[in-house]
Amino acid sequence: MSIRPSVLVPAGWSFERCPDTDVDLLLSRELPASGFRPRATLTSNPCALSLRDLLDSQVQQMRRGLAEVDVEEAEIQDLGLEDAAYVRVLHRLRGRDVITETWLWLVAEVAWTLTATVDLRDYADYYDVFETLAFSFRAS
């Protein structure tokens, strides 16, 4: 069984599917004053973990893989139709403070990961956009 989840592409954002890597990339067409273009990716990997274990694994990966990480929130959230693991971190990326939000869903032993990143100064302007992406996730 092949599952191809979808998310709503926000107005003013572009969408590109890379068939070689099976990664969906969403980019804001607007370049905020910070000069950092908000972006999101949707990826998948086979997974035999529980949602709680997947959340713990994601937090550990972010602590190891990102610079100057501050985990602000890590929890299981009820997003209506699907529960999701959620992680929000503040970290450094190319000399700037950024916020990365990650949602993880388990569907038929596949972990779907939606990761959205924005400059800290622009976060208040994009928080709702990221939340809309997460709430629009549908496994179909």
Secondary structure, DSSP 8 states (H G I E B T S, - for coil): -----B----TTEEEEEETTTTEEEEEESS--TTS---EEEEEEEE--S-HHHHHHHHHHHHHHHSEEEEEEEEEEEE-SSSEEEEEEEEEEETTEEEEEEEEEEEETTEEEEEEEEEEGGGHHHHHHHHHHHHHH-B--
